[in-house]
Every structure is written in structure tokens, then in C-alpha cells.
Amino acid sequence: MMLVLSRKIGEKIVIGNDVFITVLEVRGDNVKLGMDAPKHISIHREEIYQEIISANQQARSGSLPSQRLDETLSQASKLFLSKKNKG
């Protein structure tokens, strides 16, 4: 079951004791969120997370050569970092 919440710009959602999600901006159908969490907690957009899961599954099954795995993970990491730095 999904919890559905409404928030206004500047309002936060708290997950557990140390993850805070803040609504920063709303433009049309786009919502900009800020996330504050300890470094040991990974935060990914769903499409990046799915790429990581897929690469891990392929690596476990041996269907992805290690060079290709390195490239895939490197691309996912670069995309994540570029999006993280843009805010």
C-alpha cells in the first residue's frame, strides 16, 4: 500500500529518523525535491536504480562481460553525479 501525501513548497517529509525530503519547486507537472540523508543511504532516480539492478543481474548471470559492466556502472555513476550536482 502506498502512502500519499500533499506538501507545499518548503515543506518536508521525514523517513525514519534521518532522511528528509523537501519540496523545493513546483513548475507545471515537474516537482523539484531536495533530499538530506546520511552518506551510507543510496538515493537514485528510479531509471538509474533499474540500470544498476539490471547490470548487477547480468553480471551475476555472466551475460555481461566485465568490461561492459564497468562501462555500464561508470555511465550510471556519471549520470547520477551530474544530476546530483545540478540539483
Secondary structure, DSSP 8 states (H G I E B T S, - for coil): --------TT-EEEETTTEEEEEEEEETTEEEEEEE--TTS----HHHHHHHHHHHHHHHHT-S-HHHHHHHHHHHHHHHHHHHHH-
